[in-house]
Amino acid sequence: MLVSQQAPPEMGTPAQEEEQSAQRSEPESGNTRDRVMGFTGKPAVSSITWSIILSTSVILVTVALSSLILLPTLLFGGDRPSSVKGYLDAITWGWLLINGVPPKLGSATITLIPWGLALIPWVLLFVAGRSISIRTTHGTRWRVLGGVIMVVIYVVAIVAAGHFTTSMNISFSDWWALSVSLAMGVSAVTVGILSGANAQLGSRIPPLAVFVLRRGVGAVIALLGVAAIMLAVRLLANFGSAMDLFMGLNPGWSGILAMLALTIGYAPVLVVWSAAYIVGAGFSIGPDVMVSPFIPVTAPTQLPPFPPLVAIPETAGALVWLLPLLVIGIGVLWGVGISKSLGKESALIRLVIGLTMAFVGAVILYFLALISLGNLGDVRLISLGPDPLLSASLFWILMAVGISPTAVLPSKAFVRNRHLKIAVVPEPVFDEAQRNHE
C-alpha cells in the first residue's frame, strides 16, 4: 500500500523571509496609525486644542498691549522699578486694568474703571469664540465645550494675576477679578460662538420683540451720539485749557502713551456722563458737588489733572435747560417710525409698543450709567458719575413724551400726497402721403 506523504514547506531565502515579515507587520502599523489619526481628529480633542490656543492668544495679545503702553513709562520715567519683579508687577497691573478689574490703593478701591479699554479684550474674546465656532463643525456640544474651556482659562488667568500680584500699596480684590472676568468672558465668547454658528435667533424670537429691541437700542445709540457731539464741542471750546493742563503735567514722550490710553479708556465714561447731562439727571463729581443743566454754577472741587475733564461745564445758562428737548425730539422720530412701520395696528397697540421701546432704552441706559459710576480712591472723589435710576427714569419719561403723540397718529399723516400733474399729449401729425395710403 502506498502512503502519500506531504512535502515539507519550501524554505525561502533570508531576504524573502524579511519581506514577508514586513508585509505581516504593515497592517498592524497601519491600524495603529489610523487609530492615532482617528483619536487626534476627534471633535473633543479638536475643540479642546483650539480653545486652549485661542484663549492663550487673547491673553498674550493683551499682555503685549499692556507692555507696549507701560514699558516706555517704566524705562524712561522718574520712578523706575528696582527689580525685574517690579516690571512684571507693573505690567500685570496694567493688564488687569485693561481687562476692567478695579485696583485697590491701600484700603480704597478705584471702581471708576476706564472700561473703554476693556472693549479690547472683549472684542478679542468675541473673535476667539467666533473662530472656535467656525472651526468646530461636529455639533453644538463641542462648540459649548470649547467656549467653556476658553472662559475658564481666561477667568483663572485674571483671578490668579489679581491674587498673586500684590504690593504694599496696590492690590486687587479676588471677588472683583472673578465677577468682572466672568461677565466679560461669558458675554464675549457666547456672542462670538453664536455669530460663528450663524444662529438665526431672529427666527425664534417674535418679530415684534425684535422690532422693539432694535428700536430701543437705536434710541440709546442716538442719545449717545448726541452726547458725544456735545462732548467734542466742549473739548474744542476748552482746547487751550486742556493743552495747558497737559503741558503742566509734563509727561514726556514716555507718558504720552499712558495718557492716550487713559483718554481712550475714559472716553465712553465721559460720553455716558454727557448723556446723563442731556436728559437732565446730571452727574456728581464728589459727595456734595453736582453738575446739572439746572444748576447755574457748579461748586468748585479739586479734580485729578486729567485733560479731558476740562469738558465738565462750570456754569449752565438758560439755553442749556432746553437740552432735554433733544431727547423728546428723538422720541418724536421714533414715534413716527412706529406709526409708519405698524400702520395696521390700532393706536393703543402702537402706544404700548412705543412705551415698551422707551423702557428698553431706559434699561440699557441704566446699566451704562451703572458701570460709569465709581470713585477714584479719594474721599473728595467718591460717587463720580450719574445716578443710574434717575438717568433711566428721565430718559423713559422724555422718550414717552415724544413717542406718545406721534405713535398714535395714522401712518398716512406722515406720508406726503403727491398730486399728479396733467400733461397734454400732442396729437400725432400725419402727412399727406400717409393719408392717401390709408
C-alpha positions in Angstrom: 0.0 0.0 0.0 1.3 3.3 -1.0 1.2 6.1 1.6 1.2 9.7 0.3 3.4 11.9 2.3 3.1 15.7 2.2 6.1 17.5 1.0 7.8 19.8 3.5 7.3 23.5 3.1 9.8 25.3 1.0 12.3 27.3 2.9 12.9 30.7 1.4 15.9 32.8 1.5 16.6 35.3 4.4 15.6 38.2 2.2 12.3 36.7 1.3 11.5 36.0 5.0 12.3 39.6 5.9 10.0 40.8 3.2 7.2 38.5 4.4 7.7 39.7 8.0 7.4 43.3 6.8 4.2 42.6 5.0 2.7 40.9 8.1 3.7 43.9 10.3 2.4 46.5 7.8 -1.3 46.1 8.6 -0.6 46.4 12.3 1.3 49.6 11.9 -1.3 50.9 9.6 -4.1 50.2 12.1 -2.1 51.9 14.8 -1.6 55.0 12.6 -5.3 55.0 11.8 -6.1 54.8 15.5 -3.8 57.7 16.3 -5.2 59.8 13.5 -8.7 59.0 14.5 -8.0 60.0 18.1 -6.4 63.3 17.2 -9.2 64.0 14.7 -11.9 63.6 17.3 -14.2 66.6 17.8 -13.4 66.8 21.6 -9.6 66.9 21.0 -10.0 69.5 18.2 -12.3 71.6 20.4 -10.0 71.5 23.4 -6.9 72.2 21.4 -8.3 75.2 19.6 -9.9 76.6 22.7 -6.6 76.5 24.5 -4.7 78.1 21.6 -7.2 80.9 21.1 -7.7 81.8 24.8 -3.9 81.8 25.3 -3.6 84.1 22.3 -6.0 86.6 23.7 -4.1 86.7 27.0 -0.7 87.1 25.2 -2.0 89.9 22.9 -3.5 91.9 25.8 -0.3 91.4 27.9 1.8 92.6 24.9 -0.5 95.7 24.6 -0.1 96.4 28.3 3.7 96.1 27.9 3.6 98.4 24.9 1.8 101.1 26.9 3.7 100.8 30.2 7.3 99.9 29.3 8.3 103.3 27.9 7.0 105.0 31.0 8.7 102.5 33.3 12.0 102.6 31.5 12.3 106.3 31.0 10.0 107.7 33.7 11.1 109.1 37.1 10.1 106.2 39.2 11.6 103.1 37.8 11.1 99.6 39.3 14.1 98.4 41.2 13.9 94.8 40.0 12.5 92.6 37.3 9.6 91.6 39.6 8.7 95.3 39.8 8.4 95.5 36.0 6.4 92.3 35.9 4.1 93.5 38.6 3.5 96.9 36.8 2.7 95.2 33.5 0.3 92.8 35.3 -1.4 95.7 37.0 -1.8 97.4 33.6 -3.1 94.1 32.1 -5.7 93.8 34.9 -6.8 97.4 34.3 -7.2 96.8 30.6 -9.4 93.8 31.5 -11.6 96.1 33.7 -10.5 94.8 37.1 -10.6 97.7 39.7 -7.4 98.1 41.8 -7.2 98.9 45.5 -4.9 101.7 46.7 -4.5 100.8 50.3 -8.0 100.4 51.7 -9.7 102.3 48.9 -10.9 100.6 45.7 -10.9 102.6 42.5 -14.1 101.5 40.9 -14.3 104.1 38.2 -12.7 101.9 35.5 -11.7 103.1 32.0 -14.0 100.4 30.5 -13.3 101.8 27.1 -10.0 99.8 27.3 -12.0 96.7 28.4 -13.5 96.7 24.9 -10.2 95.4 23.5 -10.1 92.1 25.4 -13.9 91.8 24.9 -13.5 92.1 21.1 -10.6 89.6 21.1 -12.6 87.1 23.1 -15.5 87.6 20.7 -13.2 86.8 17.7 -11.8 83.8 19.6 -15.4 82.5 20.2 -16.3 83.0 16.6 -13.2 81.2 15.5 -13.8 78.2 17.7 -17.4 78.0 16.4 -16.3 78.1 12.8 -13.5 75.5 13.3 -15.8 73.1 15.2 -18.3 71.7 12.8 -19.2 68.5 14.6 -22.1 69.7 16.7 -23.2 72.3 19.3 -21.9 70.4 22.3 -18.3 70.7 21.0 -18.7 74.4 20.5 -20.1 74.7 24.0 -17.1 72.7 25.3 -14.6 74.9 23.6 -16.4 78.0 24.8 -16.4 76.8 28.4 -12.7 76.0 28.3 -11.9 79.4 26.9 -13.9 81.2 29.6 -12.3 79.0 32.4 -8.8 79.7 31.1 -9.4 83.5 30.9 -11.1 83.7 34.3 -8.4 81.6 36.0 -5.7 83.8 34.5 -7.4 87.0 35.7 -8.1 85.8 39.2 -4.6 84.3 39.6 -3.0 87.5 38.4 -5.1 89.6 40.7 -4.4 87.3 43.7 -0.7 86.8 43.4 0.3 90.2 42.1 0.2 92.5 45.1 2.4 95.1 46.8 2.3 97.4 49.8 0.1 99.9 48.0 -1.7 98.2 45.1 -3.8 95.1 45.3 -6.8 93.6 43.5 -9.9 92.0 45.1 -10.4 88.4 44.1 -14.2 88.9 44.1 -13.9 91.9 41.7 -11.5 89.9 39.4 -13.8 86.9 39.4 -17.0 88.8 38.7 -15.6 91.2 36.0 -13.7 88.4 34.1 -16.6 86.1 34.3 -19.0 88.7 32.9 -16.7 89.7 30.1 -15.7 86.1 29.2 -19.2 84.6 29.1 -20.7 87.5 27.2 -18.0 87.9 24.6 -17.5 84.1 23.9 -21.2 83.4 23.8 -21.9 86.1 21.3 -18.9 85.0 19.3 -20.0 81.4 19.2 -23.5 82.3 18.2 -22.1 84.6 15.4 -19.8 81.9 14.1 -22.5 79.2 14.2 -24.8 81.5 12.2 -27.5 81.1 14.8 -30.7 82.6 13.4 -32.0 83.9 16.7 -34.3 86.2 14.9 -36.3 83.3 13.6 -37.0 82.0 17.1 -37.8 85.4 18.6 -41.2 87.0 17.7 -40.7 89.7 15.1 -42.4 92.3 17.3 -39.9 91.7 20.1 -37.0 92.1 17.7 -38.6 95.3 16.4 -38.9 96.7 19.9 -35.4 95.6 21.0 -33.7 97.1 17.9 -35.6 100.4 18.2 -34.8 100.6 21.9 -31.1 100.1 21.3 -31.2 102.6 18.5 -32.7 105.2 20.8 -29.8 104.8 23.2 -27.3 105.0 20.4 -28.9 108.2 19.1 -28.7 109.7 22.6 -25.0 108.7 22.9 -24.3 110.1 19.5 -25.7 113.5 20.5 -23.8 113.3 23.8 -20.5 112.5 22.0 -21.0 115.5 19.7 -21.7 117.8 22.7 -18.6 116.4 24.5 -16.5 117.0 21.4 -17.8 120.6 21.2 -16.9 121.2 24.8 -13.4 119.8 24.4 -12.8 122.0 21.3 -14.1 125.1 23.2 -11.7 124.4 26.1 -8.9 123.1 24.0 -6.5 125.8 25.3 -7.2 124.8 28.9 -6.7 121.1 28.1 -3.3 121.8 26.5 -2.2 124.0 29.4 -3.1 121.2 31.8 -1.3 118.7 29.6 1.9 120.8 29.4 1.7 121.3 33.2 1.8 117.6 33.7 5.0 117.4 31.6 4.5 113.7 30.9 7.3 113.5 28.4 7.2 111.3 25.4 7.1 108.2 27.5 4.0 109.3 29.3 2.1 110.2 26.2 1.1 106.6 25.5 -0.2 106.2 29.1 -2.2 109.5 28.8 -3.6 108.4 25.4 -4.6 105.0 26.8 -6.4 106.6 29.7 -8.2 109.1 27.4 -9.4 106.2 25.2 -10.5 104.2 28.2 -12.4 107.0 29.9 -14.0 108.4 26.7 -17.0 106.1 26.9 -17.4 107.0 30.5 -17.5 110.8 29.7 -19.9 110.2 26.9 -22.3 108.5 29.3 -21.9 111.4 31.7 -22.7 113.8 28.8 -25.9 111.7 28.1 -27.0 112.0 31.7 -26.4 115.7 31.5 -28.6 115.9 28.4 -31.5 114.1 29.9 -31.4 116.4 32.9 -30.1 114.0 35.5 -26.6 115.4 35.6 -23.7 113.7 37.4 -21.7 114.2 40.6 -18.0 114.8 40.9 -17.8 114.5 44.6 -20.1 113.8 47.6 -21.6 117.3 47.5 -20.8 118.6 44.0 -23.5 118.1 41.3 -23.2 119.1 37.6 -26.6 119.6 36.1 -28.1 121.8 33.4 -30.5 123.1 36.0 -27.7 124.3 38.4 -26.4 127.7 37.3 -22.9 127.4 38.9 -21.1 124.2 39.7 -19.5 124.2 43.2 -15.6 124.2 42.9 -13.9 121.0 43.6 -10.4 119.6 43.1 -10.4 117.2 40.1 -7.5 115.0 39.0 -5.1 116.6 36.5 -6.7 114.8 33.5 -7.1 117.0 30.4 -10.5 115.6 29.2 -12.1 116.7 32.5 -11.9 120.3 31.2 -15.1 119.4 29.3 -17.1 119.4 32.5 -19.3 122.6 32.4 -18.8 125.0 35.3 -21.9 127.1 34.5 -25.3 126.5 32.9 -27.4 129.1 31.2 -31.0 129.3 30.2 -30.4 127.7 26.8 -28.9 124.6 28.5 -32.3 123.9 30.0 -33.5 123.1 26.5 -31.2 120.1 26.2 -33.9 117.6 27.3 -35.9 118.7 24.3 -33.3 116.8 22.2 -34.4 113.5 23.8 -38.1 114.4 23.1 -37.1 115.0 19.5 -35.6 111.5 19.4 -38.9 110.2 20.8 -40.8 112.1 18.1 -38.8 110.5 15.3 -39.1 107.0 16.9 -42.9 107.5 17.2 -43.1 108.4 13.5 -41.2 105.2 12.7 -43.6 103.2 14.8 -46.6 104.7 13.1 -45.3 104.1 9.6 -44.0 100.5 10.4 -47.1 99.3 12.3 -49.8 101.2 10.4 -52.2 98.3 10.5 -52.2 98.1 14.3 -54.5 100.1 16.5 -53.5 103.3 18.1 -53.5 101.8 21.6 -51.2 98.9 20.5 -48.8 101.4 18.8 -48.7 103.5 22.0 -47.9 100.4 24.2 -45.2 99.4 21.8 -43.7 102.9 21.9 -43.7 103.0 25.7 -42.1 99.5 25.8 -39.5 100.6 23.4 -38.6 103.6 25.6 -38.5 101.2 28.6 -35.9 99.0 26.8 -33.8 102.0 26.1 -34.1 103.2 29.7 -32.9 99.8 31.0 -29.8 99.9 28.7 -29.0 103.5 29.8 -29.4 102.3 33.4 -26.6 99.7 33.0 -24.4 102.1 31.1 -24.7 104.7 33.9 -24.1 102.0 36.5 -20.7 101.0 35.0 -19.9 104.7 34.6 -20.3 105.3 38.3 -17.5 104.9 40.8 -14.8 106.5 42.8 -11.1 107.3 42.5 -10.0 106.3 45.9 -10.1 109.8 47.4 -12.8 110.9 49.9 -13.4 114.0 47.7 -13.8 111.8 44.6 -16.4 109.3 45.6 -19.6 108.6 43.7 -18.3 110.1 40.5 -20.9 109.8 37.7 -24.6 109.9 37.1 -27.4 108.4 39.2 -28.4 105.3 37.1 -32.0 105.2 38.3 -32.6 108.9 37.8 -31.0 109.0 34.4 -33.0 106.0 33.2 -36.3 107.4 34.5 -35.8 110.8 32.9 -34.9 109.1 29.6 -38.0 107.0 29.7 -40.2 110.0 30.5 -38.8 112.2 27.8 -38.9 109.4 25.2 -42.5 108.7 26.2 -43.4 112.4 25.8 -42.0 112.4 22.3 -43.3 109.0 21.2 -46.9 109.2 22.5 -48.4 111.8 20.2 -46.8 110.6 17.1 -47.1 106.9 17.5 -50.9 107.1 17.8 -51.4 109.1 14.6 -52.1 107.1 11.5 -49.3 106.4 9.1 -50.9 108.5 6.4 -50.4 111.6 8.5 -46.7 111.3 7.7 -47.0 110.5 4.0 -47.0 113.4 1.7 -49.6 113.1 -1.0 -48.2 113.9 -4.4 -50.7 115.4 -6.9 -50.4 114.2 -10.4 -49.7 116.8 -13.0 -51.9 116.8 -16.1 -49.9 116.6 -19.2 -51.4 117.4 -22.6 -50.5 114.7 -25.1 -50.0 116.2 -28.6 -52.0 114.7 -31.4 -50.0 112.8 -34.0 -49.3 114.6 -37.2 -49.9 112.7 -40.4 -48.5 113.8 -43.7 -50.5 113.8 -46.9 -48.8 110.6 -48.2 -49.8 108.6 -45.2 -53.4 109.8 -45.6 -53.6 108.8 -49.3 -52.1 105.4 -48.5 -54.8 104.9 -45.8 
